[in-house]
């Protein structure tokens, strides 16, 4: 726990073979923390549930982030308060689960401060909760996964060289921001920038294929994940860049 932020574990009413929980980070007004890919600078949160009991799998979901500007460029993350939904699968659904969280993250304003939080929570079959609505709202903010075709997304290289430019077209005028990720955390791709004069009914963005891990050919076929942030919804799709 850091004096500029606080961490807690909460859970929804236990129902079925999977538990719904969440990690909440509350920060001082104006402070921020980071998405799983922080952008031009920052430290992504690291969730460690390895000391939990009666747990087969824990899946942390990330709500839709936003891009913010600071002295280092554009970072991707959350301000003031963020709730990460967590899906917990027990080894034995008939027995209680003890979640033990070790969270490592950073909170920033004019400067960035490393932070750590610990929390534990027992989940039991049939256990009621007052956090159902809060967790449901946070879950609704997680980008919906869909195909590139359903998302109206097309991507293509439009130049050569060691850092080819990639053009992104979204058949969705509601798209406000787009973030792109490689196959793993070793990739550090630039944040796509809006392009002016897109065709009616479309939004367009572009970025350079920079920040690839050593040994990756920027001209080779690549699988990239795009998160599209709109006014009322967010979507996520993984597509093939030929």
JOPE-V464272 format. One line per field, one symbol per residue. phi: phi as a letter, one per 40 degrees, with the letter a starting at -180 (. if undefined). psi: psi as a letter, one per 30 degrees, with the letter a starting at -180 (. if undefined). A space follows every 10 residues. Layout:
# JOPE-V464272
phi=???
psi=???
This chain:
# JOPE-V464272
phi=.bccaababb bcdcagcbcb babbbbbddg cbbbccbcgc ahbccbcbbc ccbfbcabbc bbcdcbcbca cchbbbibbg aabccbbbbc cbccbcbbcb bbbbabbbbc bbbcbabbab acbbdgccac bdcccccccc ccdccacccc cgbbbacbab gcbdcbcbbb cacccbabbb bccacccbcc cdbcbcgcdd gbbbbaaccb gccdgccccc cbbbbbbbbb cbabbbabbc cc
psi=kkfflkklkl llkkjafkkk alkkjkllkf llallfjfbf lljlkjkjgf glkhkekkjk kklkalkkka ffbklkbkke kkkjkkkkjl ejffllkjkj kjkkakkkcf lkkklkkkll kkkkkgkllg geeeeeeeef fkkkklleee fgkkklkgla afikkkkkkj ijffkelkkk lafaffkikl kkkkklhllk glkklllkil gllkfkjffl kkkkkkkjka eflklkkklk j.
